[in-house]
Amino acid sequence: MTFKEMQDEVEIIVKDDSVFDMIPGVLNDIYQEVVNEIKPPVLKTPATVDTVPGQSWTNLPSGSFGSLLFCGFADSSQANVPINIVPGLEVLMESDPGLSETGDIESVAMEGNMLWYYKQPTTIITLGVLLLKAPVALALDRDTPPDMVIPSYCHRGTLIYGAASLLWNILEEGVDGEKVNTVNYMTKYAIGKSTYGTWVGRQRKHQSRSVWWY
């Protein structure tokens, strides 16, 4: 389904032209959300990064990434030493507000294109990371998600119903009682994500698990 076809389908569902201008942005928000949640293998990207002595962050490889799936020591002698991934920089700062404590890295957080870490190693340390690329935003009418990111039969259940649920939530703001349309399309969206997740599961080859296999 093309981006234009998706927009047309959402318009038919919500019917209210007061939110039509929001549809392209909402569709892309849902696209990013569902991909980041379901994690199609084709977007998983392993890489290595080096820490910088005297600072608590380092740059990630160039590109647009949605999330950090794994971080560990690249040195085989430390392969079994865990590094905790936390949801944001503020969580790291709860342990050390100045992020100045030195020692072995215990936790990391991804913020934009930077990897923050607690504690600061005093020497250069190479870390192995597994990143999830962010999907390329839909812009032109003819654009469509790559089949290996979201297959066409999952477009309606994920992108269209997800966008419809967000827009109905706006339209039903202040409604007394249950938001019938919002709940209806949230339910359809949840089913669509489940179908998409099943498809993603089939893309994974059956093999022994390594640190790179999630």
C-alpha positions in Angstrom: 0.0 0.0 0.0 1.4 3.4 -0.9 1.6 6.4 1.4 -1.2 8.1 -0.5 -3.4 5.0 -0.2 -2.8 4.8 3.5 -3.8 8.4 4.0 -7.0 7.8 2.0 -7.9 4.8 4.1 -7.4 6.8 7.3 -9.5 9.6 6.0 -12.3 7.1 5.3 -12.1 5.8 8.9 -12.0 9.1 10.8 -14.3 11.0 8.4 -13.5 14.4 10.1 -11.5 16.8 7.9 -10.4 18.8 10.9 -7.6 16.1 11.4 -6.8 15.3 7.8 -3.7 17.5 7.8 -2.4 15.5 10.7 -2.6 12.1 9.0 0.8 12.0 7.2 2.7 12.9 10.4 0.6 10.4 12.5 1.2 7.6 10.0 5.0 8.2 10.3 4.8 8.3 14.1 3.0 4.9 14.1 5.5 3.6 11.6 8.4 4.5 13.9 6.5 3.2 16.9 5.6 -0.2 15.6 9.0 -0.9 14.0 10.7 0.1 17.2 8.4 -2.2 19.2 8.5 -5.3 16.9 12.1 -5.0 15.7 12.3 -6.5 12.2 15.7 -8.3 11.8 16.5 -6.4 8.6 16.9 -3.2 10.6 19.2 -4.7 13.3 22.8 -3.3 12.9 25.8 -4.5 14.9 28.7 -2.1 15.4 31.6 -1.2 17.7 32.3 2.0 19.4 35.2 3.2 21.5 34.9 5.1 24.8 36.8 8.4 25.3 38.9 8.8 28.4 37.8 11.7 30.5 34.2 11.9 29.2 31.0 9.9 29.8 29.8 9.6 26.2 30.9 8.6 22.7 29.4 9.0 19.3 27.5 6.2 17.7 28.0 5.3 14.0 26.4 7.7 11.6 22.8 7.0 10.7 19.3 7.2 12.2 18.7 4.7 14.9 15.6 4.0 16.9 16.9 2.0 19.8 19.8 0.2 21.4 19.2 -3.5 21.8 22.5 -4.7 23.2 25.7 -3.4 24.6 28.7 -5.5 25.8 32.5 -5.5 26.0 34.1 -6.4 22.7 37.1 -7.9 24.5 36.4 -11.7 24.7 37.8 -11.8 28.2 34.9 -9.6 29.3 32.2 -11.1 27.1 30.2 -12.4 30.0 30.3 -9.1 32.0 26.9 -7.5 31.8 26.3 -3.9 30.8 22.8 -2.6 31.7 20.8 -0.6 29.2 18.7 2.1 30.8 15.9 4.1 29.1 17.6 7.5 29.2 20.4 9.8 30.4 18.4 10.9 33.5 18.4 7.3 34.8 22.2 7.2 34.5 22.4 10.5 36.4 20.5 9.0 39.3 23.6 7.0 40.1 26.1 9.8 39.5 24.6 13.2 38.7 28.0 14.5 37.4 28.7 11.3 35.5 32.3 11.6 36.6 32.9 8.5 38.6 35.6 6.3 37.1 35.6 2.5 36.9 34.3 -0.3 34.8 31.2 0.6 32.7 28.0 -0.6 34.4 25.2 1.0 32.5 24.6 2.8 29.2 21.9 4.9 27.6 21.3 6.0 24.0 20.3 9.6 23.4 20.2 10.6 19.7 23.4 9.6 18.1 25.3 9.4 21.4 26.0 6.6 23.8 26.3 7.7 27.4 27.9 5.4 30.0 28.3 5.1 33.7 31.1 4.7 35.0 33.9 6.4 33.1 36.7 4.0 32.1 40.2 5.5 32.4 41.4 3.8 29.2 39.8 3.3 25.8 37.3 0.5 25.9 35.7 -1.0 22.8 32.1 -1.9 23.1 29.9 -4.0 20.9 26.5 -2.7 20.3 23.4 -3.8 18.5 21.3 -1.0 17.1 17.9 -0.9 15.5 17.8 1.4 12.5 14.9 3.8 12.3 12.8 3.3 9.2 13.0 5.9 6.5 10.0 8.2 6.8 7.2 8.1 4.2 7.1 11.3 2.3 6.0 10.9 -1.4 2.6 9.7 -2.3 4.2 6.6 -4.0 6.4 5.7 -1.0 5.7 2.4 0.7 7.5 0.5 3.6 10.0 -2.1 2.3 8.5 -5.6 2.4 11.3 -6.8 4.7 10.4 -4.0 7.2 6.6 -4.3 7.1 4.9 -6.6 4.5 2.0 -5.1 2.7 -0.6 -7.4 4.3 0.4 -5.9 7.7 -0.1 -2.2 6.6 -3.7 -2.0 7.5 -3.5 -3.7 10.9 -0.5 -1.6 12.0 -0.2 1.7 10.2 -3.8 2.5 9.3 -5.4 1.2 12.5 -2.7 2.7 14.6 -3.1 6.1 13.0 -6.9 5.8 13.3 -6.7 5.1 17.0 -4.6 8.2 17.7 -6.8 10.4 15.6 -10.0 9.1 17.1 -8.5 9.7 20.6 -8.2 13.4 19.6 -11.6 13.5 18.1 -13.3 11.9 21.1 -11.5 14.0 23.7 -14.0 15.2 26.2 -16.6 12.6 25.3 -18.6 11.3 28.2 -18.2 7.6 28.8 -16.2 5.2 26.7 -14.3 6.4 23.6 -15.9 3.8 21.4 -14.0 4.5 18.2 -10.7 4.9 20.0 -11.1 1.6 21.8 -12.2 -0.1 18.7 -9.2 0.9 16.7 -6.8 0.4 19.5 -8.0 -3.1 19.7 -7.6 -3.6 15.9 -4.1 -2.0 16.2 -3.1 -4.5 18.9 -4.3 -7.4 16.8 -2.3 -5.9 13.8 0.8 -5.7 15.8 0.4 -9.3 17.0 0.1 -10.4 13.3 3.2 -8.3 12.4 5.1 -9.8 15.3 4.3 -13.3 14.1 5.6 -12.4 10.7 8.8 -11.0 12.2 9.3 -14.2 14.2 9.2 -16.2 11.1 12.0 -14.1 9.6 14.4 -15.3 12.3 16.5 -18.3 11.4 16.6 -21.1 13.9 20.1 -21.1 15.2 22.0 -21.1 18.5 21.6 -17.8 20.4 24.7 -15.5 20.5 25.0 -12.0 21.9 24.0 -10.6 18.5 20.8 -12.7 18.2 17.6 -11.1 19.7 
